[in-house]
Amino acid sequence: MAKEEIKKLLENSKKVLDADYDSFTKSIESDLTSFKKKTLDKI
């Protein structure tokens, strides 16, 4: 493989990982918000 191909693959992988990380953090934040609401409703 040429160096340029490897660079492109790494950049694409980084973009995919960043997108996955963003969606994961949003999911965790929404879960926490939901949990807080449920906890406050029970109190």
MMTF fields as JSON, N, C-alpha, C and O atoms, coordinates in Angstrom:
{
  "mmtfVersion": "1.0.0",
  "mmtfProducer": "UNKNOWN",
  "numBonds": 171,
  "numAtoms": 172,
  "numGroups": 43,
  "numChains": 1,
  "numModels": 1,
  "chainsPerModel": [1],
  "groupsPerChain": [43],
  "chainIdList": ["A"],
  "bondAtomList": [4, 2, 8, 6, 12, 10, 16, 14, 20, 18, 24, 22, 28, 26, 32, 30, 36, 34, 40, 38, 44, 42, 48, 46, 52, 50, 56, 54, 60, 58, 64, 62, 68, 66, 72, 70, 76, 74, 80, 78, 84, 82, 88, 86, 92, 90, 96, 94, 100, 98, 104, 102, 108, 106, 112, 110, 116, 114, 120, 118, 124, 122, 128, 126, 132, 130, 136, 134, 140, 138, 144, 142, 148, 146, 152, 150, 156, 154, 160, 158, 164, 162, 168, 166],
  "bondOrderList": [1, 1, 1, 1, 1, 1, 1, 1, 1, 1, 1, 1, 1, 1, 1, 1, 1, 1, 1, 1, 1, 1, 1, 1, 1, 1, 1, 1, 1, 1, 1, 1, 1, 1, 1, 1, 1, 1, 1, 1, 1, 1],
  "groupList": [{"groupName": "MET", "atomNameList": ["N", "CA", "C", "O"], "elementList": ["N", "C", "C", "O"], "formalChargeList": [0, 0, 0, 0], "bondAtomList": [1, 0, 2, 1, 3, 2], "bondOrderList": [1, 1, 2], "singleLetterCode": "M", "chemCompType": "L-PEPTIDE LINKING"}, {"groupName": "ALA", "atomNameList": ["N", "CA", "C", "O"], "elementList": ["N", "C", "C", "O"], "formalChargeList": [0, 0, 0, 0], "bondAtomList": [1, 0, 2, 1, 3, 2], "bondOrderList": [1, 1, 2], "singleLetterCode": "A", "chemCompType": "L-PEPTIDE LINKING"}, {"groupName": "LYS", "atomNameList": ["N", "CA", "C", "O"], "elementList": ["N", "C", "C", "O"], "formalChargeList": [0, 0, 0, 0], "bondAtomList": [1, 0, 2, 1, 3, 2], "bondOrderList": [1, 1, 2], "singleLetterCode": "K", "chemCompType": "L-PEPTIDE LINKING"}, {"groupName": "GLU", "atomNameList": ["N", "CA", "C", "O"], "elementList": ["N", "C", "C", "O"], "formalChargeList": [0, 0, 0, 0], "bondAtomList": [1, 0, 2, 1, 3, 2], "bondOrderList": [1, 1, 2], "singleLetterCode": "E", "chemCompType": "L-PEPTIDE LINKING"}, {"groupName": "ILE", "atomNameList": ["N", "CA", "C", "O"], "elementList": ["N", "C", "C", "O"], "formalChargeList": [0, 0, 0, 0], "bondAtomList": [1, 0, 2, 1, 3, 2], "bondOrderList": [1, 1, 2], "singleLetterCode": "I", "chemCompType": "L-PEPTIDE LINKING"}, {"groupName": "LEU", "atomNameList": ["N", "CA", "C", "O"], "elementList": ["N", "C", "C", "O"], "formalChargeList": [0, 0, 0, 0], "bondAtomList": [1, 0, 2, 1, 3, 2], "bondOrderList": [1, 1, 2], "singleLetterCode": "L", "chemCompType": "L-PEPTIDE LINKING"}, {"groupName": "ASN", "atomNameList": ["N", "CA", "C", "O"], "elementList": ["N", "C", "C", "O"], "formalChargeList": [0, 0, 0, 0], "bondAtomList": [1, 0, 2, 1, 3, 2], "bondOrderList": [1, 1, 2], "singleLetterCode": "N", "chemCompType": "L-PEPTIDE LINKING"}, {"groupName": "SER", "atomNameList": ["N", "CA", "C", "O"], "elementList": ["N", "C", "C", "O"], "formalChargeList": [0, 0, 0, 0], "bondAtomList": [1, 0, 2, 1, 3, 2], "bondOrderList": [1, 1, 2], "singleLetterCode": "S", "chemCompType": "L-PEPTIDE LINKING"}, {"groupName": "VAL", "atomNameList": ["N", "CA", "C", "O"], "elementList": ["N", "C", "C", "O"], "formalChargeList": [0, 0, 0, 0], "bondAtomList": [1, 0, 2, 1, 3, 2], "bondOrderList": [1, 1, 2], "singleLetterCode": "V", "chemCompType": "L-PEPTIDE LINKING"}, {"groupName": "ASP", "atomNameList": ["N", "CA", "C", "O"], "elementList": ["N", "C", "C", "O"], "formalChargeList": [0, 0, 0, 0], "bondAtomList": [1, 0, 2, 1, 3, 2], "bondOrderList": [1, 1, 2], "singleLetterCode": "D", "chemCompType": "L-PEPTIDE LINKING"}, {"groupName": "TYR", "atomNameList": ["N", "CA", "C", "O"], "elementList": ["N", "C", "C", "O"], "formalChargeList": [0, 0, 0, 0], "bondAtomList": [1, 0, 2, 1, 3, 2], "bondOrderList": [1, 1, 2], "singleLetterCode": "Y", "chemCompType": "L-PEPTIDE LINKING"}, {"groupName": "PHE", "atomNameList": ["N", "CA", "C", "O"], "elementList": ["N", "C", "C", "O"], "formalChargeList": [0, 0, 0, 0], "bondAtomList": [1, 0, 2, 1, 3, 2], "bondOrderList": [1, 1, 2], "singleLetterCode": "F", "chemCompType": "L-PEPTIDE LINKING"}, {"groupName": "THR", "atomNameList": ["N", "CA", "C", "O"], "elementList": ["N", "C", "C", "O"], "formalChargeList": [0, 0, 0, 0], "bondAtomList": [1, 0, 2, 1, 3, 2], "bondOrderList": [1, 1, 2], "singleLetterCode": "T", "chemCompType": "L-PEPTIDE LINKING"}],
  "groupTypeList": [0, 1, 2, 3, 3, 4, 2, 2, 5, 5, 3, 6, 7, 2, 2, 8, 5, 9, 1, 9, 10, 9, 7, 11, 12, 2, 7, 4, 3, 7, 9, 5, 12, 7, 11, 2, 2, 2, 12, 5, 9, 2, 4],
  "groupIdList": [1, 2, 3, 4, 5, 6, 7, 8, 9, 10, 11, 12, 13, 14, 15, 16, 17, 18, 19, 20, 21, 22, 23, 24, 25, 26, 27, 28, 29, 30, 31, 32, 33, 34, 35, 36, 37, 38, 39, 40, 41, 42, 43],
  "secStructList": [7, 7, 2, 2, 2, 2, 2, 2, 2, 2, 2, 2, 2, 2, 2, 2, 2, 2, 2, 2, 2, 2, 2, 2, 2, 2, 2, 2, 2, 2, 2, 2, 2, 2, 2, 2, 2, 2, 2, 2, 2, 2, 7],
  "xCoordList": [0.828, 0.0, 0.865, 1.927, 0.392, 1.119, 0.851, -0.172, 1.758, 1.6, 0.329, -0.347, 0.012, -1.188, -2.459, -3.379, -2.505, -3.661, -3.805, -4.908, -2.709, -2.727, -3.19, -3.984, -2.701, -3.134, -4.636, -5.306, -5.172, -6.611, -7.399, -8.417, -6.932, -7.619, -7.629, -8.643, -6.492, -6.417, -7.345, -8.01, -7.391, -8.276, -9.738, -10.526, -10.094, -11.475, -11.814, -12.912, -10.877, -11.108, -11.307, -12.174, -10.496, -10.621, -11.989, -12.614, -12.453, -13.769, -14.869, -15.779, -14.784, -15.789, -15.769, -16.818, -14.563, -14.452, -14.974, -15.648, -14.674, -15.181, -16.706, -17.339, -17.292, -18.749, -19.352, -20.356, -18.74, -19.214, -19.11, -20.018, -18.009, -17.817, -18.884, -19.449, -19.158, -20.175, -21.539, -22.249, -21.915, -23.226, -23.277, -24.321, -22.154, -22.088, -22.271, -23.02, -21.581, -21.703, -23.116, -23.648, -23.727, -25.106, -26.052, -26.984, -25.813, -26.64, -26.518, -27.522, -25.29, -25.068, -25.74, -26.376, -25.602, -26.214, -27.734, -28.353, -28.334, -29.793, -30.228, -31.273, -29.435, -29.739, -29.682, -30.545, -28.666, -28.55, -29.719, -30.264, -30.099, -31.23, -32.499, -33.274, -32.704, -33.875, -33.852, -34.877, -32.711, -32.57, -32.87, -33.557, -32.344, -32.599, -34.086, -34.615, -34.765, -36.203, -36.969, -37.85, -36.628, -37.324, -37.089, -38.006, -35.855, -35.519, -36.293, -36.837, -36.339, -37.061, -38.561, -39.228, -39.092, -40.506, -40.835, -41.915, -39.898, -40.141, -40.089, -40.731, -39.335, -39.167, -40.382, -40.401],
  "yCoordList": [-1.194, 0.0, 1.246, 1.295, 2.221, 3.485, 4.292, 4.104, 5.178, 6.008, 6.841, 7.043, 7.32, 8.154, 7.359, 7.883, 6.1, 5.252, 5.066, 5.158, 4.808, 4.6, 5.873, 5.808, 7.024, 8.301, 8.48, 8.888, 8.175, 8.318, 7.378, 7.767, 6.144, 5.18, 5.645, 5.534, 6.165, 6.662, 7.846, 7.934, 8.757, 9.914, 9.482, 9.998, 8.54, 8.042, 7.337, 7.502, 6.56, 5.873, 6.879, 6.705, 7.933, 8.96, 9.639, 9.896, 9.929, 10.558, 9.652, 10.116, 8.367, 7.406, 7.292, 7.281, 7.207, 7.105, 8.358, 8.263, 9.527, 10.775, 10.808, 11.217, 10.385, 10.366, 9.376, 9.677, 8.195, 7.202, 7.733, 7.534, 8.408, 8.971, 10.02, 10.045, 10.88, 11.914, 11.299, 11.73, 10.303, 9.675, 8.931, 8.895, 8.34, 7.639, 8.614, 8.335, 9.766, 10.741, 11.316, 11.549, 11.546, 12.049, 11.022, 11.377, 9.755, 8.682, 8.634, 8.514, 8.729, 8.713, 9.919, 9.786, 11.091, 12.298, 12.169, 12.562, 11.629, 11.479, 10.44, 10.596, 9.38, 8.389, 9.018, 8.757, 9.851, 10.517, 11.464, 11.516, 12.204, 13.121, 12.348, 12.744, 11.256, 10.417, 9.856, 9.849, 9.397, 8.848, 9.905, 9.633, 11.123, 12.209, 12.51, 12.699, 12.554, 12.845, 11.765, 12.066, 10.499, 9.395, 9.436, 9.187, 9.752, 9.815, 10.946, 10.767, 12.102, 13.231, 12.955, 13.404, 12.229, 11.884, 10.97, 11.058, 10.095, 9.167, 9.867, 9.426, 10.944, 11.634, 12.438, 13.074],
  "zCoordList": [0.0, 0.0, 0.0, 0.62, -0.693, -0.736, 0.526, 1.184, 0.859, 2.054, 1.986, 2.994, 0.796, 0.638, 0.959, 1.587, 0.527, 0.82, 2.324, 2.861, 2.994, 4.437, 5.14, 6.078, 4.695, 5.278, 5.137, 6.086, 3.948, 3.713, 4.612, 5.184, 4.737, 5.601, 7.053, 7.742, 7.51, 8.884, 9.107, 10.139, 8.14, 8.265, 8.297, 9.09, 7.439, 7.423, 8.736, 9.268, 9.249, 10.518, 11.643, 12.499, 11.632, 12.664, 12.587, 13.615, 11.37, 11.208, 11.748, 12.436, 11.439, 11.893, 13.414, 14.057, 13.985, 15.439, 16.126, 17.152, 15.578, 16.153, 16.117, 17.09, 15.013, 14.895, 15.89, 16.537, 16.013, 16.975, 18.393, 19.2, 18.703, 20.04, 20.337, 21.43, 19.368, 19.566, 19.822, 20.73, 19.04, 19.231, 20.568, 21.22, 20.973, 22.258, 23.419, 24.355, 23.358, 24.446, 24.496, 25.581, 23.338, 23.326, 23.93, 24.652, 23.634, 24.184, 25.705, 26.407, 26.214, 27.657, 28.31, 29.355, 27.698, 28.256, 28.305, 29.293, 27.265, 27.267, 28.298, 28.93, 28.474, 29.511, 30.89, 31.728, 31.137, 32.435, 32.672, 33.775, 31.655, 31.789, 32.111, 32.982, 31.412, 31.652, 33.072, 33.753, 33.51, 34.856, 35.916, 36.9, 35.702, 36.65, 36.75, 37.846, 35.593, 35.593, 36.345, 37.15, 36.079, 36.74, 38.24, 39.022, 38.647, 40.07, 40.747, 41.837, 40.1, 40.671, 40.743, 41.675, 39.777, 39.799, 40.971, 41.555, 41.309, 42.417, 43.774, 44.727, 43.861, 45.157, 45.531, 46.585]
}
